[in-house]
Amino acid sequence: MHETPIHNHGRRWTARFLMLNGVAFALFGLGFVFAPVLFSGLFTGAVPATPDALTDMRATCGGVALGLGILFTRHAMDASRLRSGLLAVLYVTLPLAGARLYGMFAAGAANGFMIAFLGTEVVVVLLAIALLRNLDDAGHPT
């Protein structure tokens, strides 16, 4: 498969943004695959109570995040995929932030990690929108 190299300054920023998101999702995913008790305890203050709950956490929090990390990273490496990579980050992060915000209001509480995650998600959404606005349909900076 032929990849389009990333030479333009605007494309490099977009590629870096996608790569950063990819690495963050992949590391988060690996943490939940291999250390779900540690990660869930650290971030939520609770741990899954059954083996099936741990398995599901490994799959959903770990496997899905790892897969998204690979997807974002792969898009970062090909200039022809920058636009679709930004859209993927946006389509993943916006519902993630929305669901987190809903959960915080529904529960009536949030720890520092939940607030930090929400803040990070909002920044990522805003940056993805800004970077998208600077790319045309072919992924070239405008």
Buried (B, 14 or more C-beta within 10 A) or exposed (E): EEEBEBEBEBBBBBBEBBBBBBBBBBEBBBBBBEBBEEBBEEBEEEBBEEEEEBEBBBEEBBBBBBEBBBBBBBBBBBBBBBBEBBEBBBEBBBEBBEEBBEEBEEEEEBEEEBEEBBEEBBEBBEBBEEBBEBBEEEBBBE
